[in-house]
Every structure is written in C-alpha cells, then in structure tokens.
Amino acid sequence: MRRSLSMKAVFTAKAICRAIAAMRASSPAWRMPPKAVWLTSHLARTQQTAQAIFAAGDFEGLQQDKDLAEQHLGDWQGLDRHTFLMNRSQEPDSFWYATADERAPNGESFVDLVQRVGAAIERGIKKHQGSDIVAVAHGGTIRADIAIALGLPPRGGFAFMIDNCSLTRLDHYQGADRSGWRVTAINHRP
C-alpha cells in the first residue's frame, strides 16, 4: 500500500518548514548544515516531507535509501490499529503492534528494522564520512536509530514517542579508536 501525506500532514510539514527557517535564524544549534547530505527512504511520505523542507530553505541533493523505510508490517499493514490490538494480548514493553522480536506475517519485526537501519547508518557514515547527514525518516526508523545510538536493546526503542514532523538530532563522533553518539534532542516540536 502506498500512502501519501494527508492534507493535514502537508500543512504540518509546511509549518515545520517555517519553524526550521525561524530556528535557523535564531539558534545556531538548530541551523541546518548548509552542505549536508540529505537522505530519505523510498516511500512517498518521506519524499513529500523532504520536498516541503527543501522549499523552505537552500537545500539540495536528496538521496534515497530503502533501508531507511518504516517497519514492513506485512499482513498487518492497513489494519485498524485499535481493533488489531484489542484482539491480541499486550506485553508491558510493547507499545507498537507487537513485541520487538515478533515478526509480522509476510513482514518484519522491530528487531529486523533495527538491523536494517543499523546497516543503513553504517553505510551512510562510511560513504559520507566527515559530512553532516540530515535524514527525513519514519517514526519506527527514528526509534531504531535512537536505540542504536544509546546502545539499547531493540525493545528500548519502543520507549520513545516520535511525532510526525518532529525533529530528532543524533550526533555521531568518530575518533581514531572508537566512535560514539550524543543525543541532542528527541521529538522536538518547534
């Protein structure tokens, strides 16, 4: 199923763009790097959001990486979430469709997503070493990235709420012998 941004989401994306422009003017910490590498998944929602952001600033060079896509829910895709969850027993650490290691029929688990996103991050860091990277990504992808950055088990990613069109900033540092992450903001709503 291919879904586009709803009109509400388009208006939200445009509002985020205006907020990004205002933040760029007022706060050095939130200025988008002028020569950043911009990545999205191959799915329409991230493409449309990125295009709206590009329209608000002087950005260029959008690249796609299918491994940054949202978790593939297989046969669960498109089901009413409330009805789906009411017919399942819920575990205390499952804030999503299932526990982190349960694979959707004909889809993937959150553990699979974390592995896929981790591979994409590693490729991006190696390919664009020394460059700033801005990723326009899905909520599950961002949760996976946060779990990776903080060294959490995959289910630890479920503890984070990611709103549409929010900003999360994760800074990766590479030294001679080791690397590390700094979490600057999660789910920031400008």
Secondary structure as a PSIPRED ss2 file (coil, helix, strand):
# PSIPRED VFORMAT (PSIPRED V4.0)

   1 M C   1.000  0.000  0.000
   2 R C   1.000  0.000  0.000
   3 R C   1.000  0.000  0.000
   4 S C   1.000  0.000  0.000
   5 L C   1.000  0.000  0.000
   6 S C   1.000  0.000  0.000
   7 M H   0.000  1.000  0.000
   8 K H   0.000  1.000  0.000
   9 A H   0.000  1.000  0.000
  10 V H   0.000  1.000  0.000
  11 F H   0.000  1.000  0.000
  12 T H   0.000  1.000  0.000
  13 A H   0.000  1.000  0.000
  14 K H   0.000  1.000  0.000
  15 A H   0.000  1.000  0.000
  16 I H   0.000  1.000  0.000
  17 C H   0.000  1.000  0.000
  18 R H   0.000  1.000  0.000
  19 A H   0.000  1.000  0.000
  20 I H   0.000  1.000  0.000
  21 A H   0.000  1.000  0.000
  22 A H   0.000  1.000  0.000
  23 M H   0.000  1.000  0.000
  24 R H   0.000  1.000  0.000
  25 A H   0.000  1.000  0.000
  26 S H   0.000  1.000  0.000
  27 S C   1.000  0.000  0.000
  28 P H   0.000  1.000  0.000
  29 A H   0.000  1.000  0.000
  30 W H   0.000  1.000  0.000
  31 R C   1.000  0.000  0.000
  32 M C   1.000  0.000  0.000
  33 P C   1.000  0.000  0.000
  34 P C   1.000  0.000  0.000
  35 K C   1.000  0.000  0.000
  36 A C   1.000  0.000  0.000
  37 V E   0.000  0.000  1.000
  38 W E   0.000  0.000  1.000
  39 L E   0.000  0.000  1.000
  40 T E   0.000  0.000  1.000
  41 S C   1.000  0.000  0.000
  42 H C   1.000  0.000  0.000
  43 L C   1.000  0.000  0.000
  44 A H   0.000  1.000  0.000
  45 R H   0.000  1.000  0.000
  46 T H   0.000  1.000  0.000
  47 Q H   0.000  1.000  0.000
  48 Q H   0.000  1.000  0.000
  49 T H   0.000  1.000  0.000
  50 A H   0.000  1.000  0.000
  51 Q H   0.000  1.000  0.000
  52 A H   0.000  1.000  0.000
  53 I H   0.000  1.000  0.000
  54 F H   0.000  1.000  0.000
  55 A H   0.000  1.000  0.000
  56 A H   0.000  1.000  0.000
  57 G C   1.000  0.000  0.000
  58 D C   1.000  0.000  0.000
  59 F C   1.000  0.000  0.000
  60 E C   1.000  0.000  0.000
  61 G C   1.000  0.000  0.000
  62 L E   0.000  0.000  1.000
  63 Q E   0.000  0.000  1.000
  64 Q E   0.000  0.000  1.000
  65 D C   1.000  0.000  0.000
  66 K H   0.000  1.000  0.000
  67 D H   0.000  1.000  0.000
  68 L H   0.000  1.000  0.000
  69 A C   1.000  0.000  0.000
  70 E C   1.000  0.000  0.000
  71 Q C   1.000  0.000  0.000
  72 H C   1.000  0.000  0.000
  73 L C   1.000  0.000  0.000
  74 G H   0.000  1.000  0.000
  75 D H   0.000  1.000  0.000
  76 W H   0.000  1.000  0.000
  77 Q C   1.000  0.000  0.000
  78 G C   1.000  0.000  0.000
  79 L C   1.000  0.000  0.000
  80 D C   1.000  0.000  0.000
  81 R H   0.000  1.000  0.000
  82 H H   0.000  1.000  0.000
  83 T H   0.000  1.000  0.000
  84 F H   0.000  1.000  0.000
  85 L H   0.000  1.000  0.000
  86 M H   0.000  1.000  0.000
  87 N C   1.000  0.000  0.000
  88 R C   1.000  0.000  0.000
  89 S C   1.000  0.000  0.000
  90 Q C   1.000  0.000  0.000
  91 E C   1.000  0.000  0.000
  92 P C   1.000  0.000  0.000
  93 D C   1.000  0.000  0.000
  94 S C   1.000  0.000  0.000
  95 F C   1.000  0.000  0.000
  96 W C   1.000  0.000  0.000
  97 Y C   1.000  0.000  0.000
  98 A C   1.000  0.000  0.000
  99 T C   1.000  0.000  0.000
 100 A C   1.000  0.000  0.000
 101 D C   1.000  0.000  0.000
 102 E C   1.000  0.000  0.000
 103 R C   1.000  0.000  0.000
 104 A C   1.000  0.000  0.000
 105 P C   1.000  0.000  0.000
 106 N C   1.000  0.000  0.000
 107 G C   1.000  0.000  0.000
 108 E C   1.000  0.000  0.000
 109 S C   1.000  0.000  0.000
 110 F H   0.000  1.000  0.000
 111 V H   0.000  1.000  0.000
 112 D H   0.000  1.000  0.000
 113 L H   0.000  1.000  0.000
 114 V H   0.000  1.000  0.000
 115 Q H   0.000  1.000  0.000
 116 R H   0.000  1.000  0.000
 117 V H   0.000  1.000  0.000
 118 G H   0.000  1.000  0.000
 119 A H   0.000  1.000  0.000
 120 A H   0.000  1.000  0.000
 121 I H   0.000  1.000  0.000
 122 E H   0.000  1.000  0.000
 123 R H   0.000  1.000  0.000
 124 G H   0.000  1.000  0.000
 125 I H   0.000  1.000  0.000
 126 K H   0.000  1.000  0.000
 127 K H   0.000  1.000  0.000
 128 H C   1.000  0.000  0.000
 129 Q C   1.000  0.000  0.000
 130 G C   1.000  0.000  0.000
 131 S C   1.000  0.000  0.000
 132 D C   1.000  0.000  0.000
 133 I E   0.000  0.000  1.000
 134 V E   0.000  0.000  1.000
 135 A E   0.000  0.000  1.000
 136 V E   0.000  0.000  1.000
 137 A C   1.000  0.000  0.000
 138 H C   1.000  0.000  0.000
 139 G H   0.000  1.000  0.000
 140 G H   0.000  1.000  0.000
 141 T H   0.000  1.000  0.000
 142 I H   0.000  1.000  0.000
 143 R H   0.000  1.000  0.000
 144 A H   0.000  1.000  0.000
 145 D H   0.000  1.000  0.000
 146 I H   0.000  1.000  0.000
 147 A H   0.000  1.000  0.000
 148 I H   0.000  1.000  0.000
 149 A H   0.000  1.000  0.000
 150 L H   0.000  1.000  0.000
 151 G C   1.000  0.000  0.000
 152 L C   1.000  0.000  0.000
 153 P C   1.000  0.000  0.000
 154 P H   0.000  1.000  0.000
 155 R H   0.000  1.000  0.000
 156 G H   0.000  1.000  0.000
 157 G H   0.000  1.000  0.000
 158 F H   0.000  1.000  0.000
 159 A H   0.000  1.000  0.000
 160 F C   1.000  0.000  0.000
 161 M C   1.000  0.000  0.000
 162 I C   1.000  0.000  0.000
 163 D C   1.000  0.000  0.000
 164 N C   1.000  0.000  0.000
 165 C C   1.000  0.000  0.000
 166 S C   1.000  0.000  0.000
 167 L E   0.000  0.000  1.000
 168 T E   0.000  0.000  1.000
 169 R E   0.000  0.000  1.000
 170 L E   0.000  0.000  1.000
 171 D E   0.000  0.000  1.000
 172 H E   0.000  0.000  1.000
 173 Y E   0.000  0.000  1.000
 174 Q E   0.000  0.000  1.000
 175 G C   1.000  0.000  0.000
 176 A C   1.000  0.000  0.000
 177 D C   1.000  0.000  0.000
 178 R C   1.000  0.000  0.000
 179 S E   0.000  0.000  1.000
 180 G E   0.000  0.000  1.000
 181 W E   0.000  0.000  1.000
 182 R E   0.000  0.000  1.000
 183 V E   0.000  0.000  1.000
 184 T E   0.000  0.000  1.000
 185 A E   0.000  0.000  1.000
 186 I E   0.000  0.000  1.000
 187 N E   0.000  0.000  1.000
 188 H E   0.000  0.000  1.000
 189 R C   1.000  0.000  0.000
 190 P C   1.000  0.000  0.000
